[in-house]
Amino acid sequence: MSKRVAILISGGGSNMVSLVNDMTGDHPARPVLVLSNDPNAGGLDKARGLGVPTAAVDHKPFGKDRAGFETALNAALDAAKPDIICLAGFMRILTADFTRKWGGRMLNIHPSLLPKYKGLHTHARALEAGDAQHGCSVHEVTAELDGGPILGQAVIAVRPDDTPDSLAARLLPFEHQLYPQVLRRYAAGDRTPLLIGG
């Protein structure tokens, strides 16, 4: 029995595409839904092109009512009956109630070597700190922002001429490599941390 995977996105969905493209053949999981908080997210068209059902729950009408937004989000997810949720560039902070409901079944990819640089602007912060290495992390989602057990990391060297944009661009292919590998292992019950690059 394949695990059912829902992927949450807010934008172009490049990590989502990597995950979906990997979920074929002997992969222990299959995509059942791509869900966005932005009805105009470019990733929704990409998902439809890949044959994955899509849905959108626009966060804007909810204003500051995060509980109301998450109730609608949960309704869309419950209908798809996922075993695993992958956050892939989903730019909404989730409440403790939401993370508790999906606890132990939700993954996120974050563009830093956690526990360094939780939150935003990770590439600029790594450069400002003079770091020799940068990377990305896949972790289980808990109520703590960008917290939770780390399941995989990819490491790249920082170059003297790097800018936040160049660092982000060089890191993205490693994100596309790391996240599918971690999901494949996670869906098979393997939570051993994976390290690539370096």
MDAnalysis code that builds the backbone (N, CA, C; Angstrom):
import MDAnalysis as mda
import numpy as np

u = mda.Universe.empty(594, n_residues=198, atom_resindex=np.repeat(np.arange(198), 3), trajectory=True)
u.add_TopologyAttr("name", ["N", "CA", "C"] * 198)
u.add_TopologyAttr("resid", np.arange(1, 199))
u.add_TopologyAttr("resname", ["MET", "SER", "LYS", "ARG", "VAL", "ALA", "ILE", "LEU", "ILE", "SER", "GLY", "GLY", "GLY", "SER", "ASN", "MET", "VAL", "SER", "LEU", "VAL", "ASN", "ASP", "MET", "THR", "GLY", "ASP", "HIS", "PRO", "ALA", "ARG", "PRO", "VAL", "LEU", "VAL", "LEU", "SER", "ASN", "ASP", "PRO", "ASN", "ALA", "GLY", "GLY", "LEU", "ASP", "LYS", "ALA", "ARG", "GLY", "LEU", "GLY", "VAL", "PRO", "THR", "ALA", "ALA", "VAL", "ASP", "HIS", "LYS", "PRO", "PHE", "GLY", "LYS", "ASP", "ARG", "ALA", "GLY", "PHE", "GLU", "THR", "ALA", "LEU", "ASN", "ALA", "ALA", "LEU", "ASP", "ALA", "ALA", "LYS", "PRO", "ASP", "ILE", "ILE", "CYS", "LEU", "ALA", "GLY", "PHE", "MET", "ARG", "ILE", "LEU", "THR", "ALA", "ASP", "PHE", "THR", "ARG", "LYS", "TRP", "GLY", "GLY", "ARG", "MET", "LEU", "ASN", "ILE", "HIS", "PRO", "SER", "LEU", "LEU", "PRO", "LYS", "TYR", "LYS", "GLY", "LEU", "HIS", "THR", "HIS", "ALA", "ARG", "ALA", "LEU", "GLU", "ALA", "GLY", "ASP", "ALA", "GLN", "HIS", "GLY", "CYS", "SER", "VAL", "HIS", "GLU", "VAL", "THR", "ALA", "GLU", "LEU", "ASP", "GLY", "GLY", "PRO", "ILE", "LEU", "GLY", "GLN", "ALA", "VAL", "ILE", "ALA", "VAL", "ARG", "PRO", "ASP", "ASP", "THR", "PRO", "ASP", "SER", "LEU", "ALA", "ALA", "ARG", "LEU", "LEU", "PRO", "PHE", "GLU", "HIS", "GLN", "LEU", "TYR", "PRO", "GLN", "VAL", "LEU", "ARG", "ARG", "TYR", "ALA", "ALA", "GLY", "ASP", "ARG", "THR", "PRO", "LEU", "LEU", "ILE", "GLY", "GLY"])
u.atoms.positions = np.array([
    [0.841, -1.204, 0.000],
    [0.000, 0.000, 0.000],
    [0.872, 1.249, 0.000],
    [0.774, 2.042, -1.051],
    [1.550, 3.277, -1.114],
    [1.045, 4.284, -0.093],
    [1.977, 5.052, 0.479],
    [1.605, 6.181, 1.336],
    [1.040, 7.293, 0.454],
    [0.049, 7.999, 0.989],
    [-0.584, 9.095, 0.272],
    [0.062, 10.409, 0.714],
    [0.522, 11.207, -0.250],
    [1.258, 12.426, 0.065],
    [0.517, 13.652, -0.452],
    [0.314, 14.629, 0.436],
    [-0.191, 15.944, 0.049],
    [0.965, 16.931, 0.145],
    [1.086, 17.814, -0.841],
    [2.177, 18.779, -0.889],
    [1.587, 20.183, -0.835],
    [2.070, 20.991, 0.105],
    [1.577, 22.357, 0.276],
    [2.586, 23.343, -0.300],
    [2.106, 24.248, -1.149],
    [2.968, 25.216, -1.833],
    [2.368, 26.615, -1.730],
    [3.222, 27.614, -2.004],
    [2.727, 28.995, -2.096],
    [3.116, 29.665, -3.402],
    [4.072, 29.077, -4.145],
    [4.582, 29.747, -5.338],
    [4.731, 28.818, -6.523],
    [5.920, 28.850, -7.113],
    [6.164, 28.123, -8.354],
    [6.250, 26.622, -8.212],
    [6.532, 26.146, -7.006],
    [6.449, 24.713, -6.752],
    [7.579, 23.869, -7.319],
    [8.809, 24.418, -7.382],
    [9.890, 23.622, -7.981],
    [10.227, 22.394, -7.130],
    [10.189, 22.536, -5.800],
    [10.424, 21.363, -4.949],
    [9.283, 20.358, -5.065],
    [8.058, 20.867, -5.206],
    [6.904, 19.979, -5.408],
    [7.096, 19.136, -6.659],
    [7.551, 19.764, -7.756],
    [7.761, 19.038, -9.017],
    [8.798, 17.928, -8.813],
    [9.875, 18.225, -8.079],
    [10.899, 17.205, -7.803],
    [10.320, 16.032, -7.014],
    [9.484, 16.352, -6.030],
    [8.858, 15.291, -5.224],
    [7.931, 14.431, -6.081],
    [7.065, 15.088, -6.867],
    [6.094, 14.353, -7.692],
    [6.815, 13.479, -8.713],
    [7.823, 14.049, -9.362],
    [8.542, 13.282, -10.395],
    [9.247, 12.062, -9.823],
    [9.602, 12.118, -8.548],
    [10.299, 10.985, -7.923],
    [9.331, 9.884, -7.471],
    [8.055, 10.255, -7.259],
    [7.088, 9.287, -6.710],
    [6.520, 8.401, -7.810],
    [7.386, 7.582, -8.385],
    [6.985, 6.640, -9.436],
    [7.660, 5.301, -9.158],
    [7.327, 4.312, -9.963],
    [8.018, 3.018, -9.865],
    [7.926, 2.409, -8.482],
    [9.088, 2.087, -7.902],
    [9.103, 1.388, -6.608],
    [9.026, 2.338, -5.420],
    [8.751, 3.612, -5.674],
    [8.651, 4.587, -4.574],
    [7.503, 4.187, -3.647],
    [7.717, 4.267, -2.308],
    [6.666, 3.829, -1.374],
    [5.533, 4.836, -1.186],
    [5.511, 5.902, -1.963],
    [4.449, 6.910, -1.809],
    [3.990, 7.430, -3.160],
    [2.801, 8.026, -3.155],
    [2.227, 8.630, -4.353],
    [1.579, 9.967, -3.986],
    [1.657, 10.978, -4.883],
    [1.018, 12.266, -4.602],
    [-0.499, 12.186, -4.814],
    [-1.243, 12.705, -3.837],
    [-2.711, 12.701, -3.966],
    [-3.295, 14.111, -4.018],
    [-2.489, 15.124, -3.660],
    [-3.005, 16.497, -3.659],
    [-1.837, 17.478, -3.633],
    [-1.962, 18.556, -4.424],
    [-1.116, 19.732, -4.259],
    [-2.048, 20.874, -3.862],
    [-1.763, 21.471, -2.714],
    [-2.653, 22.451, -2.098],
    [-1.882, 23.754, -1.894],
    [-2.513, 24.879, -2.254],
    [-1.845, 26.172, -2.099],
    [-2.728, 27.154, -1.347],
    [-2.057, 28.103, -0.665],
    [-2.773, 29.211, -0.026],
    [-2.963, 30.373, -1.005],
    [-2.475, 30.201, -2.247],
    [-2.614, 31.229, -3.283],
    [-3.233, 30.585, -4.523],
    [-4.476, 30.942, -4.844],
    [-5.142, 30.326, -6.001],
    [-4.389, 30.546, -7.315],
    [-3.501, 31.565, -7.359],
    [-2.754, 31.872, -8.573],
    [-1.322, 31.327, -8.547],
    [-0.993, 30.504, -7.575],
    [0.362, 29.955, -7.485],
    [0.694, 29.173, -8.758],
    [1.860, 29.467, -9.313],
    [2.262, 28.808, -10.552],
    [2.386, 27.301, -10.423],
    [2.678, 26.849, -9.222],
    [2.840, 25.417, -9.004],
    [1.562, 24.619, -9.210],
    [0.399, 25.262, -9.079],
    [-0.865, 24.535, -9.269],
    [-1.003, 24.053, -10.711],
    [-0.645, 24.931, -11.658],
    [-0.682, 24.521, -13.076],
    [0.316, 23.395, -13.337],
    [1.494, 23.512, -12.740],
    [2.502, 22.458, -12.921],
    [1.988, 21.130, -12.387],
    [1.331, 21.160, -11.217],
    [0.797, 19.931, -10.623],
    [-0.272, 19.315, -11.522],
    [-1.165, 20.160, -12.041],
    [-2.206, 19.647, -12.943],
    [-1.572, 19.021, -14.181],
    [-0.502, 19.650, -14.670],
    [0.215, 19.111, -15.820],
    [0.845, 17.758, -15.544],
    [1.146, 17.513, -14.269],
    [1.721, 16.230, -13.856],
    [0.644, 15.218, -13.456],
    [-0.621, 15.625, -13.574],
    [-1.725, 14.723, -13.276],
    [-2.073, 14.587, -11.811],
    [-1.660, 15.579, -11.007],
    [-1.945, 15.531, -9.565],
    [-3.132, 16.435, -9.259],
    [-4.124, 15.957, -8.487],
    [-5.247, 16.812, -8.102],
    [-4.764, 18.034, -7.330],
    [-5.435, 19.172, -7.527],
    [-5.035, 20.408, -6.856],
    [-6.221, 21.027, -6.126],
    [-5.882, 21.888, -5.166],
    [-6.886, 22.675, -4.455],
    [-6.200, 23.942, -3.964],
    [-6.978, 24.971, -3.691],
    [-6.445, 26.213, -3.141],
    [-7.361, 26.707, -2.035],
    [-6.767, 27.165, -0.958],
    [-7.489, 27.831, 0.128],
    [-6.824, 29.190, 0.287],
    [-7.433, 30.217, -0.295],
    [-6.857, 31.561, -0.270],
    [-6.838, 32.078, 1.168],
    [-5.649, 32.426, 1.653],
    [-5.557, 32.888, 3.041],
    [-6.064, 34.318, 3.218],
    [-6.127, 35.087, 2.132],
    [-6.421, 36.522, 2.262],
    [-7.791, 36.816, 2.890],
    [-8.878, 36.137, 2.469],
    [-10.175, 36.457, 3.077],
    [-10.226, 36.191, 4.587],
    [-9.305, 35.389, 5.093],
    [-9.327, 35.054, 6.525],
    [-8.648, 36.124, 7.379],
    [-7.903, 37.046, 6.733],
    [-7.244, 38.100, 7.503],
    [-6.341, 37.515, 8.568],
    [-6.587, 37.910, 9.813],
    [-5.769, 37.422, 10.930],
    [-6.360, 36.161, 11.576],
    [-7.427, 35.636, 10.980],
    [-8.091, 34.447, 11.531],
    [-7.356, 33.176, 11.073],
    [-6.233, 32.896, 11.729],
    [-5.429, 31.739, 11.329],
    [-6.172, 30.431, 11.577],
    [-6.945, 30.388, 12.668],
    [-7.707, 29.165, 12.970],
    [-8.733, 28.890, 11.882],
    [-9.397, 29.929, 11.400],
    [-10.373, 29.754, 10.328],
    [-9.717, 29.275, 9.040],
    [-8.570, 29.874, 8.712],
    [-7.820, 29.455, 7.527],
    [-7.415, 27.989, 7.646],
    [-6.907, 27.613, 8.806],
    [-6.445, 26.229, 8.984],
    [-7.599, 25.229, 9.009],
    [-8.769, 25.655, 9.457],
    [-9.949, 24.784, 9.394],
    [-10.263, 24.453, 7.939],
    [-10.202, 25.476, 7.075],
    [-10.448, 25.256, 5.647],
    [-9.337, 24.412, 5.024],
    [-8.108, 24.668, 5.461],
    [-6.962, 23.889, 4.970],
    [-7.128, 22.416, 5.362],
    [-7.500, 22.203, 6.600],
    [-7.705, 20.823, 7.085],
    [-8.835, 20.117, 6.350],
    [-9.883, 20.859, 5.999],
    [-11.001, 20.242, 5.265],
    [-10.515, 19.712, 3.920],
    [-9.681, 20.511, 3.224],
    [-9.138, 20.075, 1.928],
    [-8.206, 18.877, 2.108],
    [-7.406, 18.913, 3.169],
    [-6.482, 17.805, 3.426],
    [-7.235, 16.540, 3.836],
    [-8.195, 16.688, 4.725],
    [-8.953, 15.509, 5.195],
    [-9.643, 14.801, 4.032],
    [-10.104, 15.581, 3.053],
    [-10.766, 14.979, 1.891],
    [-9.793, 14.125, 1.073],
    [-8.510, 14.493, 1.096],
    [-7.497, 13.755, 0.318],
    [-6.890, 12.594, 1.104],
    [-7.139, 12.564, 2.414],
    [-6.671, 11.476, 3.295],
    [-5.164, 11.186, 3.148],
    [-4.308, 12.223, 3.327],
    [-2.874, 11.965, 3.194],
    [-2.302, 11.246, 4.415],
    [-1.284, 10.427, 4.161],
    [-0.497, 9.830, 5.243],
    [0.660, 10.737, 5.627],
    [1.128, 11.524, 4.648],
    [2.268, 12.413, 4.843],
    [1.944, 13.746, 4.177],
    [2.330, 14.840, 4.849],
    [2.217, 16.176, 4.261],
    [3.627, 16.719, 4.071],
    [3.906, 17.223, 2.871],
    [5.194, 17.863, 2.576],
    [4.971, 19.353, 2.354],
    [5.579, 20.171, 3.192],
    [5.573, 21.613, 2.950],
    [6.713, 21.911, 1.980],
    [6.393, 22.535, 0.853],
    [7.394, 22.800, -0.181],
    [7.262, 24.256, -0.625],
    [7.870, 25.147, 0.169],
    [7.713, 26.568, -0.107],
    [6.347, 27.079, 0.289],
    [5.807, 26.536, 1.374],
    [4.501, 26.983, 1.883],
    [4.770, 28.114, 2.875],
    [4.366, 29.337, 2.502],
    [4.812, 30.523, 3.222],
    [3.806, 31.013, 4.267],
    [3.166, 30.096, 4.956],
    [2.299, 30.474, 6.070],
    [2.816, 29.775, 7.317],
    [2.894, 30.521, 8.427],
    [3.281, 29.903, 9.696],
    [2.060, 29.181, 10.248],
    [2.253, 27.922, 10.620],
    [1.145, 27.074, 11.062],
    [1.041, 27.084, 12.587],
    [-0.183, 27.005, 13.080],
    [-0.394, 27.043, 14.526],
    [-0.050, 25.695, 15.159],
    [0.067, 25.720, 16.483],
    [0.351, 24.493, 17.230],
    [-0.774, 23.471, 17.049],
    [-2.019, 23.941, 16.938],
    [-3.142, 23.011, 16.736],
    [-2.988, 22.255, 15.420],
    [-2.580, 22.965, 14.363],
    [-2.412, 22.322, 13.058],
    [-1.248, 21.330, 13.102],
    [-0.125, 21.767, 13.647],
    [1.042, 20.881, 13.672],
    [0.805, 19.672, 14.582],
    [-0.013, 19.856, 15.609],
    [-0.342, 18.725, 16.488],
    [-1.197, 17.701, 15.744],
    [-2.162, 18.191, 14.990],
    [-3.052, 17.284, 14.247],
    [-2.263, 16.395, 13.286],
    [-1.242, 16.979, 12.630],
    [-0.467, 16.238, 11.633],
    [0.909, 15.824, 12.162],
    [1.078, 15.876, 13.464],
    [2.377, 15.569, 14.073],
    [2.884, 14.187, 13.686],
    [4.190, 14.108, 13.366],
    [4.792, 12.839, 12.975],
    [4.487, 12.438, 11.548],
    [3.778, 13.325, 10.817],
    [3.413, 13.017, 9.427],
    [3.704, 14.182, 8.492],
    [4.410, 15.206, 8.989],
    [4.589, 16.414, 8.187],
    [6.066, 16.790, 8.089],
    [6.521, 17.025, 6.851],
    [7.902, 17.393, 6.574],
    [7.961, 18.803, 5.989],
    [9.124, 19.440, 6.152],
    [9.366, 20.751, 5.555],
    [10.804, 20.808, 5.061],
    [11.031, 21.582, 4.006],
    [12.395, 21.872, 3.568],
    [12.668, 23.343, 3.842],
    [13.860, 23.607, 4.404],
    [14.221, 24.961, 4.814],
    [15.610, 25.279, 4.280],
    [15.804, 26.480, 3.693],
    [17.087, 26.786, 3.053],
    [18.163, 27.297, 4.006],
    [18.491, 26.484, 4.993],
    [19.662, 26.745, 5.829],
    [20.064, 25.428, 6.480],
    [21.248, 25.439, 7.091],
    [21.696, 24.267, 7.843],
    [21.172, 24.417, 9.263],
    [19.930, 24.007, 9.451],
    [19.312, 24.110, 10.778],
    [20.200, 23.397, 11.805],
    [20.260, 23.896, 13.027],
    [19.398, 24.942, 13.616],
    [19.790, 26.384, 13.304],
    [20.750, 26.595, 12.409],
    [21.086, 27.972, 12.019],
    [19.964, 28.589, 11.181],
    [19.738, 29.858, 11.361],
    [18.928, 30.691, 10.465],
    [17.522, 30.170, 10.233],
    [16.792, 30.043, 11.330],
    [15.367, 29.757, 11.199],
    [14.683, 31.003, 10.645],
    [13.558, 30.811, 9.961],
    [12.825, 31.958, 9.433],
    [13.307, 32.366, 8.051],
    [13.265, 33.666, 7.773],
    [13.468, 34.188, 6.417],
    [14.895, 34.683, 6.178],
    [15.181, 35.015, 4.920],
    [16.440, 35.655, 4.494],
    [17.663, 34.837, 4.880],
    [17.566, 33.542, 4.729],
    [18.635, 32.654, 5.208],
    [19.933, 32.839, 4.432],
    [19.843, 33.080, 3.123],
    [21.056, 33.191, 2.309],
    [21.835, 34.451, 2.689],
    [21.129, 35.560, 2.848],
    [21.778, 36.807, 3.252],
    [22.392, 36.668, 4.645],
    [21.688, 35.995, 5.532],
    [22.198, 35.856, 6.901],
    [23.452, 34.988, 6.943],
    [23.510, 33.948, 6.108],
    [24.705, 33.103, 6.053],
    [25.899, 33.904, 5.536],
    [25.667, 34.761, 4.530],
    [26.742, 35.590, 3.985],
    [27.196, 36.636, 5.001],
    [26.236, 37.263, 5.677],
    [26.575, 38.280, 6.675],
    [27.410, 37.696, 7.815],
    [27.152, 36.424, 8.124],
    [27.887, 35.764, 9.212],
    [29.270, 35.277, 8.766],
    [29.538, 35.350, 7.451],
    [30.823, 34.888, 6.947],
    [30.968, 33.375, 6.936],
    [29.844, 32.670, 6.831],
    [29.884, 31.206, 6.858],
    [30.635, 30.650, 5.652],
    [31.403, 29.588, 5.888],
    [32.115, 28.905, 4.796],
    [31.199, 27.908, 4.092],
    [30.166, 27.460, 4.805],
    [29.231, 26.484, 4.240],
    [27.797, 26.957, 4.440],
    [26.961, 26.554, 3.511],
    [25.533, 26.860, 3.580],
    [24.819, 25.594, 3.119],
    [23.502, 25.576, 3.194],
    [22.818, 24.378, 2.733],
    [21.332, 24.438, 3.005],
    [20.723, 23.268, 2.964],
    [19.291, 23.157, 3.215],
    [19.042, 21.955, 4.115],
    [17.896, 21.977, 4.777],
    [17.539, 20.921, 5.717],
    [16.105, 20.464, 5.478],
    [15.875, 19.172, 5.591],
    [14.515, 18.638, 5.648],
    [14.287, 18.165, 7.072],
    [13.165, 18.600, 7.639],
    [12.899, 18.257, 9.042],
    [11.427, 17.938, 9.238],
    [11.163, 17.218, 10.316],
    [9.773, 17.019, 10.724],
    [9.245, 18.332, 11.280],
    [7.985, 18.616, 11.022],
    [7.394, 19.872, 11.474],
    [6.814, 19.695, 12.872],
    [7.188, 20.632, 13.746],
    [6.600, 20.714, 15.085],
    [6.057, 22.135, 15.263],
    [5.535, 22.422, 16.445],
    [4.989, 23.759, 16.696],
    [6.083, 24.821, 16.687],
    [7.340, 24.424, 16.901],
    [8.446, 25.379, 16.880],
    [8.813, 25.702, 15.432],
    [8.897, 26.986, 15.093],
    [9.214, 27.394, 13.717],
    [10.556, 26.816, 13.291],
    [10.541, 26.077, 12.179],
    [11.756, 25.454, 11.629],
    [12.490, 24.621, 12.678],
    [11.703, 24.061, 13.593],
    [12.259, 23.140, 14.586],
    [11.935, 21.717, 14.154],
    [11.952, 20.795, 15.102],
    [11.625, 19.410, 14.774],
    [12.850, 18.642, 14.336],
    [12.815, 17.321, 14.463],
    [13.970, 16.487, 14.136],
    [14.428, 16.665, 12.691],
    [15.745, 16.807, 12.503],
    [16.316, 16.967, 11.162],
    [16.485, 15.594, 10.531],
    [15.942, 15.447, 9.314],
    [15.962, 14.162, 8.608],
    [16.967, 14.135, 7.460],
    [17.452, 15.306, 7.058],
    [18.435, 15.342, 5.980],
    [18.970, 16.738, 5.773],
    [20.227, 16.817, 5.332],
    [20.813, 18.105, 5.000],
    [21.694, 17.965, 3.760],
    [21.738, 19.020, 2.964],
    [22.663, 19.115, 1.838],
    [23.542, 20.327, 2.085],
    [24.841, 20.165, 1.859],
    [25.821, 21.200, 2.189],
    [26.524, 21.656, 0.914],
    [26.653, 22.979, 0.767],
    [27.451, 23.527, -0.326],
    [28.452, 24.530, 0.253],
    [29.555, 24.754, -0.471],
    [30.552, 25.746, -0.060],
    [30.085, 27.135, -0.459],
    [30.352, 28.103, 0.403],
    [30.075, 29.499, 0.075],
    [31.287, 30.057, -0.667],
    [31.027, 30.714, -1.808],
    [32.110, 31.287, -2.613],
    [32.320, 32.758, -2.242],
    [33.547, 33.255, -2.420],
    [33.826, 34.648, -2.040],
    [32.937, 35.663, -2.749],
    [32.524, 35.350, -3.984],
    [31.723, 36.313, -4.754],
    [30.222, 36.040, -4.660],
    [29.803, 35.164, -3.768],
    [28.377, 34.836, -3.673],
    [27.550, 36.030, -3.226],
    [26.357, 36.114, -3.786],
    [25.315, 37.027, -3.325],
    [24.173, 36.154, -2.804],
    [23.210, 36.739, -2.093],
    [22.064, 35.925, -1.681],
    [21.395, 35.210, -2.852],
    [21.292, 35.887, -3.990],
    [20.638, 35.286, -5.160],
    [21.466, 34.142, -5.748],
    [22.784, 34.337, -5.850],
    [23.619, 33.278, -6.437],
    [23.668, 32.065, -5.511],
    [23.682, 32.333, -4.217],
    [23.698, 31.232, -3.242],
    [22.387, 30.439, -3.323],
    [21.278, 31.156, -3.405],
    [19.965, 30.502, -3.525],
    [19.894, 29.661, -4.795],
    [20.420, 30.211, -5.899],
    [20.358, 29.504, -7.183],
    [21.219, 28.243, -7.166],
    [22.385, 28.307, -6.522],
    [23.250, 27.124, -6.465],
    [22.707, 26.071, -5.503],
    [21.975, 26.537, -4.492],
    [21.435, 25.598, -3.507],
    [20.213, 24.842, -4.030],
    [19.429, 25.481, -4.913],
    [18.152, 24.900, -5.336],
    [18.279, 23.483, -5.904],
    [19.262, 23.184, -6.776],
    [19.375, 21.798, -7.260],
    [19.614, 20.783, -6.143],
    [20.269, 21.227, -5.063],
    [20.490, 20.331, -3.926],
    [19.193, 20.115, -3.147],
    [18.357, 21.154, -3.076],
    [17.032, 20.980, -2.473],
    [16.243, 19.935, -3.264],
    [16.311, 20.053, -4.600],
    [15.561, 19.139, -5.479],
    [16.084, 17.708, -5.389],
    [17.325, 17.549, -4.960],
    [17.919, 16.222, -4.779],
    [17.600, 15.666, -3.385],
    [17.723, 16.534, -2.370],
    [17.588, 16.090, -0.978],
    [16.151, 15.711, -0.611],
    [15.196, 16.591, -0.926],
    [13.825, 16.392, -0.442],
    [13.233, 15.063, -0.942],
    [13.353, 14.747, -2.244],
    [12.818, 13.456, -2.688],
    [13.485, 12.253, -2.013],
    [14.793, 12.343, -1.781],
    [15.481, 11.223, -1.132],
    [14.985, 11.027, 0.298],
    [14.806, 12.144, 1.016],
    [14.317, 12.046, 2.401],
    [12.887, 11.520, 2.425],
    [12.031, 12.024, 1.525],
    [10.640, 11.554, 1.498],
    [10.580, 10.053, 1.205],
    [11.378, 9.608, 0.266],
    [11.388, 8.188, -0.084],
    [11.720, 7.341, 1.151],
    [12.734, 7.759, 1.890],
    [13.138, 7.029, 3.099],
    [12.060, 7.128, 4.185],
    [11.522, 8.333, 4.365],
    [10.519, 8.587, 5.401],
    [9.265, 7.752, 5.155],
    [8.843, 7.681, 3.904],
    [7.644, 6.908, 3.554],
    [7.853, 5.417, 3.785],
    [9.117, 5.004, 3.752],
    [9.440, 3.595, 4.014],
    [9.717, 3.337, 5.494],
    [9.569, 4.374, 6.324],
    [9.758, 4.213, 7.764],
    [11.171, 4.471, 8.252],
    [12.038, 5.007, 7.378],
    [13.431, 5.259, 7.743],
    [13.597, 6.743, 8.073],
    [13.862, 7.030, 9.351],
    [14.051, 8.427, 9.792],
    [15.506, 8.725, 10.094],
    [16.422, 7.889, 9.613],
    [17.852, 8.135, 9.802],
    [18.261, 9.388, 9.028],
    [18.924, 10.354, 9.666],
    [19.313, 11.563, 8.932],
    [20.232, 11.251, 7.748],
    [20.009, 11.986, 6.658],
    [20.761, 11.814, 5.420],
    [21.578, 13.076, 5.171],
    [22.855, 12.919, 4.792],
    [23.696, 14.068, 4.488],
    [24.233, 13.923, 3.066],
    [24.052, 14.983, 2.258],
    [24.615, 14.971, 0.907],
    [25.430, 16.237, 0.692],
    [26.357, 16.182, -0.241],
    [27.223, 17.320, -0.510],
    [28.299, 17.458, 0.552],
    [28.825, 18.655, 0.664],
    [29.803, 18.910, 1.704],
    [31.196, 19.000, 1.158],
])
